[in-house]
Amino acid sequence: MSNIPTPHINAPEGAFAPTVLMPGDPLRSKYIAEHYLEDARLVNNVRGVHGYTGTYKGKPVSVMASGMGMPAIGIYSYELFNFYGVENIIRVGSAGALTDKLQLRDVVAAMSAYTDSNYGAQFGYRGTLAPCCSYRLLSAAMEAGKKLGMHVVPGPIASHDGFYAQGEYNSTPILQKLGVLCVEMEAHALYLNAAAAGKNALALLTISDSLVTGESLPAEDRQNTFTRMMEIALEIA
């Protein structure tokens, strides 16, 4: 019995390209499809989570939103990897800087993802999991960044369940001492799903705010102007 369509994706079999770009925001998914893909067609719109497939420089590419948080990207990436035959998912999202070495709009390639989530417990390992990205995608992204004249910073990041963590649950000072570059809410789950499925994943993150300086960008900029990470992701798709 086929698992297609799923409760969350109503696309037919074969609707997705081998590589899917995955922003959190459905409007960012729409932006990428309209501004970068040729002949883009809507293949999923369950719960308003836009998914498109088209071509970039003649190569099939898909883009679909994940929503916010590890449970959300956990569902969508699992179904794409395991039911739709997707081989590569590249998260293109925003993150908050934990170091003054990162400025607004800098691009980070997440080599590994720490977390305060219990998402990894479902995989049965009784320890701490800090999954890594696909080295092939990471290497390709670094090379694409050089060719495009874009500076990409590789390093560890953290994925949190809580956006407004306070008091003893605020781990920012500890992560800063460990050299973690930035914090977001999805990559840890994506990397674990990719590892379990034998597939590839990479998170390319644009710094939208700084937990060091307090600077931040408005929502419209996050939706429409984070083009450098999009272009790098499309080059390696």
C-alpha positions, 0 to 999 in steps of 0.5 A: 500500500502506497504512503502517497499522498500523506496526511501532510503532503498531497503531491503525487508520486514523482512530484518532487525533484531529488533535491528540495530547498526547505525554508521555514516560511511558506512565503519564502518558498513562494519567493524562491519559486517565483524568482529563481525557478523556471516553469515552477508549479505548485505541487503541495498546499496542504495547510498552506505549506507551499511546495513547488517543483521547477528547474534551475539552470535546466536542473529539476529542483523543488522548494517546500516550506517546513513551518517552524520547529523540529516537530514540523520539519521532522514530519515534512523531511521524514515524508520527503525522504522516506515516501517521495524519494527525495535524496537531499534537503537543504534548509534555507532559514534564519538564525540568531548569532551567538558571536560578535564575529557574525553580522546581520545577513552573514551566511552560516553552513551548519556542520553540526546541530546541538539541541535542548530537544528530546527529538533524538530519543525516538531513534533509541540512542541513550546518549546525546546526539549532535548530528552532522550535515552531509559533507558532500553538500557542505563541501559543495556549498563552500565551493559555490560560495567562493565562486559566487563571491559570498562568504560562508561561515562553517561551524556548529549551531544549536536548534532550540525548542523554545524561542523565548527561553528564560532563566535556567533554560537560557543556554546562550552563555554556555553555547557561546563558551562552546563556540556555537555560532548561532541558534535556530529551531529546525536543523537538529531534526532534519539532520537526524531524519537524513541520517536515519534515512541514509540521505543528505541534509544541510542547513544554510542559515542567514543571520537575522538577529544577534543575541550579542548586539540586540540587532535584528531585521524586520520580517519582510527582510527575512522573507524577501532579502535573504538571497545569498543562501538561496543562490548557494543552495540552488547552485548545489541542488 
